[in-house]
Amino acid sequence: MPARDRTAVLEIRNPSDDSLVGSVKCASSDAVQAVITTAQRRGRAWAATPAAERGAAVKDAARLLRERAGELAVLIESETGKPRTEAEEGVLAGAGTLEQYAELGPVHRGRSLLGDPGATDLMVPEPRGVVVALTPWNDPVAVACGLLGAALVTGNTVVHKPSERCPYTGAWLGGVLSQALPEGVLQTVQGDGSVGAELAAHPDVDVIAHVGSTDAGRSIAASAARTGAKALLENGGNDPLVIDADVDPHWAAAQAATGAFANSGQICVSVERIYVHQDIADAFLSALVAEAGGRELAPLVDRRHRDHVHTQVTEALAQGADPLVGGVLPHGPGAFYPATVLTGCTSGMRVFTEETFGPVAPVRVVPDFDQALKQAASDEYGLAATVLTSSMTHAQRAWRELPVGTVKINNVFGGAPGGAAHPRRASGSGYGYGPELLDEMTQTKVVHLAPPGP
């Protein structure tokens, strides 16, 4: 591909007060080529390293990350606005994920096949090669560690491009983890979307693992179709919350508030639209307004993202939505936005049909559970959904009928360790997390071993 010189500089400002955190220059095309070449060159030796040794190295990387979790949390807060305590929890979750893959990697296995008794038939997993990991800003360490850990323990080399909104966090993470790994096995590249696009389009990349927007994911899928790389995509979501008539409205409001307002709504599986049964709607909305009014939220990641959130809200208001609380830009520095509750929302409003990724709870009152389920399922995305119900019949219907990768019953953020996300439709493709991600990071070779004849 033709080389391009980049002079773009990423300027990072603290979303709490607009102060300058620093600036980072985007990688040039020559730099992109250099890291891919290094990843290829180092790949053979890393793939030949015994799986137990690779696992031990990743476990050591997790230890180093744990030891400096507080340090990294300060940096995450300054770049993304995520509160320091929550940021540290994310770092520790990332270390836990690395530890999980350090244990799972050495026991990842193939299969023997039943063939001719005089021969041996095997299916053997092998690393795919060079993995490009394009990771987001909203939980930058926990998400990255899932992709990096699974790729490394299975013998791949990794080129990591963190989000341009948190380049210092990405550089810091790569620097710490690399201390436990052979040189060149994990490399970090900085840049904006053009750098990510160039990495995704490179003919020598074998896997592109991306967590981010649907538009970017579609572009990556198109690049992968041209090069033959495998694309693992967790993209946008528009996750519904369905509230049945038989649940306590105050408990339901607390669940809705957690789902919509945690991390200021900047979570991949945040509650993006709410369907509440008409029998408890008034009590639920009153309790949800109280929940929203009692929350002091951290800022959004930057003012550009705040503009995106506020545009969806103002459009909804112009189309007839009723703001019960919030929806007004605050005065002063930073990228703050209030917890917002909207009623009277319709399927024609972008706040109800697109991912807002902010502290907005758009609500629609429905006459019965059937309508709630039908409307919740009528969407182009397929990431996750939550249903609050006391009816086992309704719970069974919900998880069977909702066309999403993850269904949560009576807990907006519940889930056991090791669970794998498997988004559908516009939300992406391929497994994320869990033992299944090891399968995604490897390719199977079928071996038929027969004795020489005659």
C-alpha positions in Angstrom: 0.0 0.0 0.0 1.2 3.5 -0.6 3.0 5.2 2.3 1.4 8.2 3.9 3.0 10.8 6.1 0.9 11.9 9.0 1.4 15.2 10.8 -1.8 14.9 12.9 -1.4 15.3 16.6 -3.8 13.9 19.2 -4.5 16.6 21.8 -5.9 15.2 25.0 -7.8 17.4 27.4 -9.1 16.5 30.9 -12.9 16.2 30.5 -13.4 17.5 34.1 -11.8 20.9 33.6 -10.6 21.1 29.9 -6.9 21.3 31.0 -4.3 19.9 28.6 -3.2 16.3 29.5 -0.8 16.2 26.6 -0.4 15.6 22.9 0.7 12.5 20.9 1.7 12.3 17.2 -0.1 9.8 15.0 2.0 7.0 13.6 3.2 7.4 10.1 2.7 4.7 7.4 6.4 3.8 7.7 5.8 3.3 11.5 2.8 1.1 10.8 4.8 -1.0 8.4 7.6 -1.3 10.8 5.5 -2.7 13.7 3.8 -5.2 11.4 7.2 -6.4 10.1 8.4 -6.8 13.7 5.3 -8.7 14.7 5.8 -11.1 11.8 9.5 -11.5 12.5 8.8 -12.3 16.2 5.8 -14.4 15.5 7.6 -17.7 14.7 9.6 -17.8 18.0 6.6 -16.8 20.1 4.3 -19.4 18.4 7.0 -22.1 19.1 7.2 -21.1 22.8 5.6 -23.8 24.9 2.1 -22.9 25.9 2.9 -23.1 29.6 5.7 -20.6 29.2 3.4 -18.2 27.3 0.8 -18.5 30.0 3.4 -17.9 32.7 4.5 -14.7 30.9 1.0 -13.4 30.7 0.5 -14.2 34.3 3.6 -12.2 35.2 2.2 -9.3 33.1 -1.0 -9.4 35.1 1.1 -9.2 38.3 2.9 -6.1 37.1 -0.4 -4.6 36.2 -1.9 -5.3 39.6 1.1 -3.7 41.3 0.6 -0.4 39.5 -3.2 -0.3 39.2 -3.6 2.8 41.3 -1.0 4.6 39.2 -2.8 3.8 35.9 -6.2 4.7 37.4 -5.0 8.3 37.8 -4.0 8.5 34.2 -7.4 7.0 33.1 -9.2 9.6 35.1 -7.3 12.4 33.5 -7.9 11.2 30.0 -11.4 9.9 30.1 -13.0 11.3 33.2 -13.8 7.9 34.6 -13.7 8.3 38.5 -10.4 7.0 39.9 -12.0 4.3 42.0 -14.0 2.9 39.1 -10.9 3.2 36.9 -8.8 1.2 39.3 -11.6 -1.5 39.4 -11.3 -1.6 35.6 -7.6 -2.1 35.8 -7.9 -4.9 38.3 -10.6 -6.5 36.2 -8.1 -6.4 33.3 -5.5 -8.1 35.4 -8.0 -10.7 36.4 -8.8 -11.4 32.7 -5.1 -11.8 31.9 -4.8 -14.3 34.8 -7.8 -16.2 33.5 -6.3 -16.5 30.0 -2.9 -17.4 31.5 -4.6 -20.4 33.0 -6.8 -21.2 30.0 -4.2 -20.9 27.3 -2.0 -23.9 28.2 -5.1 -26.2 28.4 -6.6 -25.0 25.1 -6.7 -28.1 23.0 -7.6 -29.7 19.7 -9.3 -33.1 19.1 -8.5 -36.5 17.9 -10.7 -38.0 15.2 -12.0 -41.5 14.7 -10.6 -42.7 11.4 -8.7 -45.7 10.2 -7.3 -47.7 13.2 -4.0 -47.9 11.5 -3.6 -44.1 11.3 -3.9 -41.0 13.5 -6.2 -38.1 12.8 -5.9 -34.9 14.7 -7.4 -31.4 14.7 -4.6 -29.1 16.1 -5.1 -25.4 17.0 -2.4 -23.0 15.8 -1.9 -19.3 16.3 -3.3 -17.2 13.4 -0.3 -14.8 13.3 -0.4 -11.0 13.7 -3.4 -9.7 15.6 -4.3 -6.0 15.5 -6.3 -5.0 18.5 -8.3 -1.7 18.2 -9.7 -0.9 21.6 -12.1 1.7 23.1 -11.8 4.5 25.7 -14.7 3.8 28.0 -13.0 0.9 29.8 -9.6 1.0 28.2 -7.7 -1.6 30.3 -10.3 -4.2 31.0 -11.4 -4.5 27.3 -7.9 -4.4 26.0 -6.7 -7.1 28.4 -9.3 -9.5 27.1 -8.2 -9.2 23.5 -4.5 -9.0 24.3 -4.5 -11.9 26.8 -6.4 -14.3 24.5 -4.2 -13.4 21.5 -0.9 -13.7 23.4 -1.5 -17.0 25.2 -2.4 -18.7 22.0 0.9 -17.7 20.4 0.0 -14.7 18.3 1.9 -11.4 18.2 -0.1 -8.3 18.9 -0.2 -4.7 17.5 -2.4 -2.7 19.8 -3.9 0.7 18.9 -5.7 2.2 21.8 -8.4 4.8 21.3 -7.2 8.2 20.3 -9.1 9.5 23.3 -6.7 7.7 25.8 -3.3 7.3 24.1 -1.3 7.7 27.3 -3.3 4.9 29.0 -2.7 2.6 26.0 1.1 3.4 26.0 1.3 2.9 29.7 -0.5 -0.4 29.5 1.7 -1.7 26.7 4.8 -0.6 28.4 4.0 -2.5 31.6 2.8 -5.7 30.0 5.8 -5.8 27.6 8.1 -6.0 30.6 7.0 -9.6 31.0 7.1 -10.5 27.3 9.8 -11.1 24.7 10.6 -7.9 22.7 8.2 -7.2 19.8 5.5 -9.7 20.9 3.3 -6.8 22.0 3.6 -3.4 20.4 1.6 -0.2 20.8 0.7 2.2 17.9 -0.8 5.6 18.5 -3.2 7.3 16.1 -6.6 8.3 15.0 -9.1 6.4 12.9 -6.9 6.7 9.8 -4.1 4.7 11.6 -6.7 2.1 12.7 -7.9 1.9 9.1 -4.4 1.4 7.8 -3.7 -1.4 10.3 -7.0 -3.1 9.4 -6.2 -2.9 5.7 -2.7 -4.2 5.9 -2.3 -7.5 3.9 0.0 -9.1 6.5 -2.5 -8.8 9.4 -4.2 -12.1 10.2 -6.8 -11.0 12.8 -8.5 -7.6 13.4 -10.1 -7.5 16.8 -12.2 -4.3 17.3 -14.4 -2.9 20.1 -16.0 0.4 19.1 -18.6 2.0 16.8 -20.7 0.1 14.2 -19.5 2.4 11.4 -15.9 1.6 12.2 -16.7 -2.1 12.5 -18.3 -2.1 9.0 -15.2 -0.4 7.6 -13.0 -3.0 9.2 -15.2 -5.9 8.0 -14.8 -4.5 4.4 -11.0 -4.4 4.8 -11.0 -7.9 6.2 -13.0 -9.2 3.2 -10.4 -7.8 0.9 -7.3 -9.1 2.8 -8.7 -12.4 4.1 -8.1 -11.4 7.8 -10.4 -12.7 10.4 -12.6 -9.9 11.9 -13.7 -10.0 15.5 -16.1 -7.1 16.1 -18.0 -5.9 19.1 -19.7 -2.8 17.9 -22.5 -0.4 18.8 -25.6 -1.5 20.8 -29.0 -0.1 21.5 -29.8 -2.3 24.5 -33.4 -2.4 25.6 -34.8 -2.8 29.2 -38.2 -4.4 29.4 -40.1 -3.9 32.7 -43.0 -6.2 33.4 -46.1 -5.3 35.4 -45.4 -7.6 38.3 -42.1 -6.1 39.6 -41.6 -3.5 42.3 -41.4 -0.1 40.4 -38.9 1.4 42.8 -36.6 -1.6 42.4 -37.1 -1.4 38.7 -36.2 2.3 38.7 -32.9 1.6 40.6 -32.0 -1.1 38.0 -32.8 1.3 35.2 -30.8 4.1 36.7 -27.8 1.8 37.2 -28.1 0.6 33.6 -28.5 4.0 32.0 -26.3 6.2 34.2 -23.4 4.1 35.4 -20.1 5.5 34.0 -22.3 8.4 32.7 -24.0 5.9 30.3 -20.6 5.1 28.6 -20.8 1.3 28.8 -21.1 -1.0 25.8 -24.1 -2.7 27.4 -25.7 0.4 28.9 -29.5 0.6 29.0 -30.3 2.7 25.9 -34.2 2.4 25.7 -36.8 1.4 28.3 -40.2 -0.2 27.8 -42.3 -0.1 31.0 -45.7 -1.7 31.5 -48.5 0.9 31.8 -49.7 -0.6 35.1 -46.6 0.6 37.0 -45.4 3.3 34.6 -46.3 6.3 36.8 -44.7 4.9 40.0 -41.6 3.8 38.0 -41.1 7.2 36.3 -41.5 9.0 39.6 -38.8 6.7 41.2 -36.5 7.0 38.1 -36.7 10.8 38.3 -35.7 10.6 41.9 -32.8 8.3 41.1 -31.6 10.6 38.3 -31.8 13.7 40.5 -29.7 12.1 43.2 -26.8 11.2 41.0 -23.6 13.2 40.6 -22.1 12.0 37.4 -18.6 12.1 36.1 -18.0 14.0 32.9 -18.4 12.4 29.4 -15.1 11.6 27.7 -15.0 15.0 25.9 -17.1 17.8 24.6 -17.4 16.3 21.1 -19.1 13.3 22.6 -21.3 15.5 24.8 -22.4 17.3 21.7 -23.4 13.9 20.2 -25.5 13.1 23.3 -27.1 16.5 23.5 -28.0 16.5 19.8 -30.0 13.3 20.2 -31.8 14.7 23.3 -32.7 18.0 21.6 -33.9 16.2 18.5 -36.2 14.0 20.7 -37.6 17.1 22.5 -38.3 18.8 19.2 -40.2 15.6 18.1 -42.4 15.6 21.1 -40.5 13.8 23.9 -41.1 15.2 27.5 -38.0 15.9 29.6 -38.8 14.8 33.2 -35.3 15.7 34.4 -32.0 16.8 32.8 -31.5 17.4 29.1 -29.9 20.8 29.6 -26.2 21.6 29.0 -24.6 22.7 32.2 -22.5 25.9 32.5 -18.8 25.8 33.3 -15.8 23.9 32.1 -15.6 20.2 31.3 -17.8 17.8 29.5 -20.5 17.2 32.1 -24.0 16.1 31.2 -26.9 15.5 33.6 -28.8 12.3 34.2 -31.7 12.7 31.8 -35.1 11.0 31.7 -37.3 11.4 28.6 -40.9 10.1 28.2 -43.2 10.0 25.2 -40.4 8.6 23.1 -41.2 7.0 19.7 -39.5 4.6 17.4 -38.8 7.5 15.0 -36.5 9.3 17.5 -32.7 8.7 17.2 -32.4 8.6 20.9 -34.5 5.4 20.7 -33.1 3.9 17.5 -29.4 4.7 17.8 -26.7 4.3 20.5 -26.6 7.4 22.6 -23.8 6.3 24.9 -24.6 8.9 27.5 -26.6 9.3 30.7 -30.0 9.3 29.0 -33.0 7.1 29.9 -35.6 7.3 27.1 -38.9 5.7 28.2 -41.8 4.3 26.3 -45.0 3.1 28.1 -46.5 -0.1 26.6 -49.8 -1.8 27.2 -48.5 -5.3 27.8 -45.5 -7.6 27.9 -46.1 -8.9 24.4 -45.8 -5.3 23.0 -42.7 -4.7 25.1 -41.0 -7.8 23.8 -42.0 -7.1 20.2 -40.7 -3.5 20.3 -37.5 -4.5 22.1 -36.8 -7.0 19.4 -37.4 -4.6 16.6 -34.0 -3.1 16.2 -30.9 -3.4 13.9 -28.5 -4.0 16.8 -28.0 -7.3 18.7 -25.7 -6.8 21.6 -27.6 -7.3 24.9 -31.0 -6.8 26.6 -32.4 -6.9 30.1 -35.8 -8.0 31.3 -37.3 -7.4 34.8 -40.1 -9.8 35.5 -41.4 -12.1 38.3 -42.8 -14.5 35.7 -40.8 -17.5 34.7 -42.9 -17.8 31.6 -42.0 -14.3 30.5 -38.4 -14.8 31.4 -38.2 -17.9 29.3 -39.9 -16.1 26.4 -37.6 -13.2 26.7 -34.3 -15.0 26.5 -35.6 -17.2 23.6 -37.2 -14.4 21.5 -34.9 -11.5 21.9 -32.4 -11.5 19.0 -29.3 -10.5 21.0 -26.1 -12.1 22.1 -26.7 -11.6 25.9 -30.0 -11.6 27.8 -30.0 -10.6 31.5 -33.0 -11.4 33.6 -33.5 -9.2 36.7 -30.0 -7.8 36.8 -28.8 -5.1 34.4 -25.1 -5.9 34.8 -25.1 -9.5 36.0 -22.9 -12.3 34.7 -20.6 -15.1 35.7 -16.8 -14.9 35.1 -15.7 -16.4 31.8 -18.9 -15.7 29.9 -18.4 -15.0 26.2 -20.2 -12.2 24.5 -21.4 -13.0 21.0 -22.9 -9.9 19.3 -25.3 -10.1 16.4 -26.4 -8.1 13.4 -25.2 -4.4 13.5 -23.5 -5.1 16.9 -20.7 -7.2 15.4 -19.7 -10.8 15.0 -17.4 -13.3 16.7 -16.9 -14.2 20.3 -15.5 -11.8 22.8 -14.1 -13.0 26.1 -14.5 -16.5 27.6 -12.7 -19.7 26.5 -14.4 -19.2 23.1 -12.1 -16.3 22.3 -9.2 -18.7 22.3 -10.9 -20.5 19.5 -11.3 -17.2 17.6 -7.6 -16.4 18.0 -6.5 -19.8 16.6 -7.0 -21.7 13.3 -7.4 -25.4 13.1 -5.1 -27.7 11.1 -6.4 -31.2 10.3 -3.6 -33.8 10.4 -3.8 -37.3 9.0 -0.8 -39.4 10.0 -0.6 -42.9 8.3 2.3 -45.3 8.3 4.4 -45.6 5.2 3.3 -48.3 2.7 3.1 -50.8 1.4 
